[in-house]
Amino acid sequence: MKKNTQIHILFLILSLFFIHFSYSQNNISISKRSPSGKVRCSSVEYEKYLKLKNPKRATKDEFENWIAPKIIELKKNQYVQKTAATIITIPVVIHIIHNGNAIGVEENITDAQALSQITVLNQDFRRQLGTLGYNTNPVGADIEIEFCMAQRKPNGTATNGIDRIKRSTEQYATMDETENMKAATQWDPKKYFNIWTVYFSDDNNTEQYGTLGYAQFPSTSSLTGIDVDGGAANTDGVIIDYRNFGTSDIATGPYSQGYDKGRTATHEIGHCFGLVHIWGDGNGNPDTGKTDCSATDYCADTPQSGYEHYECGTFDTCKTKPGRDMNENYMDYTEDACMNIFTLNQKERITAVMNNSPRRKELKTSNACSPLLSSNKFDYLNGIYLFPNPTKNVLNISVLRSELPNSYTIYNTLGQEIENRNVQTSADLKINTSSYTKGFYLIKIVKENASKTLQFIKE
């Protein structure tokens, strides 16, 4: 009887250990919260989660060993210093995940809010003059990447790049839940850059409480014993809480205070393209003042930082290292309004990833942003652009040939029609915007049975 009791006790202990081990394997603790309780980024924790699920996925050191010689080769070939810019255009699909709310209610955000995020990405990645994405820092870089909304679905039919999906889950509490959702809704990651907007849980006892967003780091290739996809190709992309997506400068929406300028997506896409947090994810802690000046983000032009920052201002946490902390870098943790820079070394990493990483390099040749048109109509519409943009008093429509479009319609962020005009002469391509209120607008330009929609900003 005593022997049986001992066996039962041993079995119970082993069972409890197994339960604890299983729980710790699938629930990654979030270690860094802002003073307001927000988790600026869960990408490091998410990478640990992926590694547990996919042991063949490259470690951080393996990734750095893979990318380092590619950056050296990049510099040797002078890709970053080239005089003739080659702009990479990346097709985007935004999956708006909701549980049945009307458009514009909570997580079912408006088209205008979604599209405003694309505007911010282009301002930030192109370092556009006159926008919040511009800086005068001598190491500031135009990444030479632009983002466009997909114009065709995987099945070949037309789309505006916004994919609204009703699912039964209202608030996503765990990474397991979001992984299952992403795998079920993702479009081909070799042709589309996938972004999901969701409602992360408001329950402070859950894994994803307070999370703004996270991203999947790029995969490697040509590594002995390393699976190219790491078993995670069908979840590749960025996922962001709907309250931190888009910008209040352009579109109204249910934004979180301090995170309403679209920089969560800029930060997370930085991770998708191979960037590391500027403090190197060391063991420093701003709450206690403990610094860790040994960690690195592998970019020499982002000065050493002892820990992450949540505030604007001037800081120097590694006084024995040159330069102050670059807390205005998109890869720090400050609020959106503080951020305005990617650096030249960060651009080198991004370019190396875009040239070599599985799925990233295929995006460069995707035709998903090409509308479903005949060749002549495509060339015509593709050649239309607006200038100056942003504009103050006059907006011009430039066309590829002297052939005029039939008409155009202008909408505000609420989807209300502001102006509709049939184009009779070239004078109609000059639009008086002096009476428009400041903000973001869409213009739909029609030629026969085809159209093109562009965005512009009134200053």
C-alpha positions, 0 to 999 in steps of 0.5 A: 500500500505504501509503495502504491502511494509513493508511485501515485505521488511521483506520478502527480509530481511528474504530471504537474511538471509536465503541465508547467513545462507545456504551459511555459512552452506555449505562453511567452511572458511579455517582459517590457511594458511602458509606464502606461501598461502598453507593450510597444512590441512583442516581436522578440517574444513572438520569435521565441514562440516561433522557435519553440514551435519550429526548432529549425527556425534560425536563431538570432546568431544564425541570422546574423551570420547569414546576413553579415556577408550579404551586407559586405557584398552589398557595400562592395557592389555599392547598391546603397550608394547608387546614384540612380535610385531603384525603388522597391514597390511592395504590394500590401493586403490589409486583413481587417479582422472583426466579429460583425461590427459595422464598418467604423465601429471598434475593430472594423476600422474604416477604409480611410483609417487603413489607407492612412497607414499606407501614407505614413509608411511611404512617408517614413520609408521614403523620408519624405520632405514636409512630413513627420517622416523627414529628418535632417540627420546626416545618417538618415536614410531614404529606404527607397521602399514604397507600399501600394495597396494590392489591386488583384486578389490571389484568385485574379479578381479585382480588390482595393487591397482591404480584406474584411474578415468576420470571425467568431473571436472578438478579442485575441488573447493568445499567440496561438489564437492569432497564429490560427487566424493568420494561417487561415486568412493569409494571402500568398506571402511571396506576392503580398505583404500581409498586415492584420488588424485585430482587437488584442485582449483588454483583459490584463490577465491574458498573454496579449493584453496591452500589445500594440503589435508584432512582426515575423522576422525574415527567414534565412536560406543556405544554412546547413540544417536550417529549414528555409521557412522555419515552418512559419511561412503561412503566418508571415507578416505583421499584426497590429491592434486596430487602435494603433493602426493608421494616423489621426492626422489623416483619418478619424478613428479609435486611436490609442493616445500616443500611438496614433501616428502610424509608427507601430506599423513602421516599427514592426515592418522594420522587424520584418525587414531584418531590423533589431531594436536599437538597444540590441534587446539587452538586459537594461531596465529604464525602471531601475536605471540599470543599463546594458551597453554590451548588446548591439543592433548590428548598426554602427550608426545607431549609437549604443543605448543602455535600454529602451525609451518610452519618452521623447527627449535627450538621453545618453545611457552609455556615456563611455560610448560615442553619441547619445541614444537615438530614441527618435529611431523607429526601432526604439519604443518611444511614442509615435510623435517622437519617431522620424528616422531609419539610418544608412546602416539600417538601410543596408540590412533592409536591402540585404534582406529584400535581395536575399530572404525567402518571400521578401525577395519575391515581393519585389517582382509581384504584380499584385498592385497592377490593376486588371486592365488591358496593356494600354489602359494599364500604361495610361492609368499607371502614368497618372500622378498628383503634384504637389502632394501635399498641396495647399491651394492647387492640386495638379493631375498629370497624365502620361499622354495628352489623352484626358481622363473622362472624370474624377471624384474627390472624397474626404476621410468619411467617404463623402463626395467633395467634388465631381468633375467631367474632364473637358480640357486640360484646365480641368486637371488643375484642382482648386483646393484652397477651400478644402479643410486640412487633411487626407483625401482620395481622388478616383480618376476614371478612364472609360471602364477603368479607374485609379484611386490616389491619395493626397493631403491638403496642408 
